[in-house]
Amino acid sequence: MSDATGYEMEGGPFWDPRVTANIHAAGAVLWRRARDGGLEIAVVHRPKYQDWSLPKGKLDPGETPVLAAVREVREETGLDCTLGRYLGHVTYPVPGHRKLKRVDYWAAEVAGGEFNANDEVDVLNWYPLDRVMDQLSYPMDRQVLRAFTRLPANTRTMLLVRHAKAGRRDRFSGPDPLRPLDRAGQAQASALVSNLLAFGASRIYSADPVRCVQTVTPLAEKLGAEILLEPLLSETGYATAQDEARQRIASLVSATEVPVVCSQGKVIPDLLRWWADRDGITLPSARNRKGSVWVLSFVDRKLVAADHLDRSLSSDVVKS
């Protein structure tokens, strides 16, 4: 990131959704528990710019923002991290160029590693929340940090996946529950693996149609985990026992695991509307396309945030 002269935060007073960025980047508010039980936030010094900022950097060709955020944290700080709640994005002009940069941010908890000075970052300092604002060089970083502080850092995560592409129903001669993923869907299922692991995916549930199970099979193989079938979360099961299905998926929220739940297009929107109404949040607009993911954040068992990964799972964003 350069020493930008202007910025806009999504939802802020100057944010214009019609503005299209042609440079894409991603980063994180990287946090850890301090010895006194409080939170500490990582701030990095970049000698090239002589600034103090949050870890971030440009997407590599074909890379998603989710994966770029994890990679940039690792490259700049030497630390592995697990992504949590989405914090929004900033856009700003790049001085000296007729270009606009967009940076997407997530909360990210340290998961291991050790800092070593490198070409991009020569110093990493940890600051408590009541001191970190004054250490950041840019207003946009402070605005991202304010978004981080609006909710507890240590939220629980659930990853709700709509199954990948399975071709047209009228072209499959067998029973619809047995309709498998097509070639595009298989590619989507494989691409999901690293993106879901970035959020710490660890336990896998699926509605029982074959296309749902196949969507999470590459992840299960990567983790060496069992896929636990949830017939209530299929379209048929949900239609016949809606209240039971809602209570079942709510029971899967965990303090120790990050559950991945694969379901269908006529289940997910209604389920999320119920959850959002119950817990008093507003859902972002979403097309709920096949192979997309909802990242749901909870405090205890209350839904406090929901982010739809559709654009953020597409390598198309790197095109300029």
N, C-alpha and C positions, 0 to 999 in steps of 0.2 A: 504494500500500500504506500502511496506517495503522500506528501503533505497536502491533503485535499483542502480546498478552500471553501467547500460547501458540502452539505450532506442532507439526506432525507431519510427518515425512519418510516417504515411502513405504518400507516395509520396516523402519522404525525401531521401537523398543520400544513406542511408544504409537500406532502407526499402526493405524487401524481401517478395513479396506476397505469396511465397510458404511456409513461416513459419506459422505454425498453433499453436495458443495459446491453452493451456489446462486449464487456469484460466481466467474467464471473469468478467469484472467489468464495471462500468459506472459512469459518473460524469458530472459536469457542470461548466461552467463559469457563476456564479451567479451574476447578476447585478441589480442595481436600479438607479433611478434618484437622484442625489444630490440636495441639496437646491439651489445651484447656477445654476442648469440646466444641469450640466455635469453628467458623469457616475461614479459610484463607483462599485468596484469589491470586492466580499467577499473572504477573505483568512482565513482559519481555522488553529488553532494550535491543534495538537494531542499529548497529553502528553506521550502516549505509545512510540512514535517515536521521540519526541522532534523536530518536524518539522512544517513548515508552508506550506500549500498546498491548492489546490482546492478541494471542496467537491467531494467525490467519494467513491465507495466501491464495493464489490463483489455482483454478482447476487445471489439471492436466487434460490433454485431449482424450475424450471418451470417459472421463471420470465424472461421477455424480457429486453434488455438493456434500452429501452425507460422508462419502469416502474421503473427499478432499479435506473436510474438517478434521477427521481423525488423522489423516496423513500429515497435514500441516502442523498439528499439535506435536506429533511425534518428531517431525523433522526440525522444528524450531526449539522444542524443549527436551527431546529425548524421552518423553513420557508417553506411555500408553494411556488411553482414556476410554470411557464408556459414555456415549451420548445419552442425554436425557431429553428434557423439554426444549422445543424449538423456541427461540427468542425473537424471531423476526429477522428482517434484513435492512441494511442501509444501502442507499445508492448515492453516488457522488461523482462529480466530473473529475477527470484526471488532468491536472494542470499541464498545459503545453500540448494537449491532444484533444481532438474532437471525439472523445470517447467518454462513456459513462460506465462506472464500475458498480456492480452489485455484490455485496458480501452477505451471505446467509450465516446465522449464528445459532449454535446450540449450547445449552448447559452441558458440561462434560466433567465427570468425576475421574480423578487420577486412578489408574488401575495398575500402575507399576512403572518401572523404568527409572532412569537417573539423568539429571541434566548434565550436559557437557557443552561448553562454549563451542560455537561453530561459526561459519561464515555469515550466517544470517542473524544470529542472536548471540551476543557475547555475555549477557547477564540475564538471569531470571530471578526475580524477587517475589516473595509471597507476602501478601498484605491482608490484614483482617478487613472485614466489610466497612468498618467505620474509618478506614484510612485509604482504601484503594482508589476512591474517586480522585483524590488529589494527586495521585501518581501517574494518571493517564494523560497523554499529551493531547488527545483529540476529543471534542465534544461528542462525536458519534460513538466512541467507545464507552463514554460515560452513559449515553442513552441506552446502549445495549445492556450495560451493567444494571441500570435501573430496571429494565425489563426482567433481568435475572432475579432481582431482589423482591419482586412483587409476590413471589411464591416461595415456599421452602425449596432449598436446593435438592434435597434428597427425596425426590418424588419416586413413586413406584411406576413402572412402565408396563404397558401391554401393547403388543403389536398386532393389530387386526388387519388381516390380509384378504383382499378379494382374489379369488382364484384367477389364474392366468388364462390366456386365450385357449379355447377348446374347439374352435371351428364352429360352423353353423349347425344348429340342432337339426334342421331339415335334411342335412346331408349325412346324418349318422343313423344307421338302420337299427341299432340296438336300443335297449332301454336308456333313457336319458341319464340316469345316475351313473351309467357305465361309460359315458362319453369321455374320451381321454383328451389330454392336452394335444394341440397341434404343434407343429415345429416352432412357430413363434412363441407359443405358450411355454414350451420346454426351455427356450432361450430366456424368457422372462423368469421362470422358476430358478434357473441357474444364476441369473443376475441378482436375484433377491438375496442370495445367501450372504454375501459380504456386507450388503447394506443392513440386513437384519442383525448380523453379528455386531455391527457398529454400535447397536443399542443394547448389546449384552444378551441377545436371544438365547434362551437356555432350555425351555420346555415347549413342546409342540402339541397343539390340539388342532383337529380338523373336523369339519363336517364330513359326512361319509360319502358323498359323491366322489367318483374316481378323480375327477379334475381338481377337486380341492386337495385330496391326499397327494396327488402328483405335484401340486404346486409347492408343497413343503417337504417333499421327499429329498431334494438335494440338500436342504438345510439339515434334515434329520441325518442324512448320511455323513455330512460334515461333522456334526456334533456326536455321532454315534448314539443318537437318541431315538426313543420310540415315538411314533405318532399316535396320540391318544384320540380315538374317534368320539365325536360329539354329534350324534344324530339330531339333537334338538336344534343345532345351529345350521342345519340344511334348510332350504326353502320349504320343503315339505314338513319337517319337524317344527320349524318356527311358526308356520301357519296353523298348525294343529295344537300347539302348546306354547303360545307366545309368552305367557307369564313365567312358565317354568324355564324357558330358554333364556329369558332375561336374567332370572335369578342365577341360572347356571353359569353364564359367562361372567356375571359380577363376582361369583365365588372364586373365579380363577385369578383374580388380582392377588398378587403375592408380594410379601416383603422380602423374600429371599430368591425368587426366580423372576425372569423376564419371559412371560408366556407369549408365544406366537399362536394366534388363533386364525385359521383360514375358514372363510365362509363364502356366501353367495350374494349376488347383486340385489336380490329382493329382501335380504335379511339386514345387511349392514346399515343402510340409511335409516330404516325404521328403528333399529336397535340403538343407533347413535342419537337419534332424536329423543327417544325415551330417556336415555342416560343423561343427555344434556339438560333436558327439562327437569329431570329428577334432581340434579345437582346444581342447576342454576348457571350453566355456562352457555355461551353462544358459539356454535360451530362455524368454522370457516366454510365458504362455498367450496364445493368439490363435485367433480364429475363421477367419482367413484368408479373409475375405469378398471378393467381387468388387469391384475398384476399390481395394483396400487396398494398402498399401506396407510392405515391410520396409526399414528403414534399417540397413544392415550396416556396421560399423566395423572396420577392419583396421589392425594395425601390421605394416608390411611386407605379407606375404600371410597373416598369421594373423588369423582372426576373433576379435575381442576383445569385441564387444558387438553386440547385435541389438535393435532396437526396432520394434514393430509399430504402424504408423500406421493406425489404424482410427477409434477415437474421435477422435484428433487431426486427422482429415481431415473431421470432421463439424461442421457449424454447429450441430447440436443441443445442443452443450455450452453454448451461450450462453443457453439458455432457463432461466429461474428462476421 
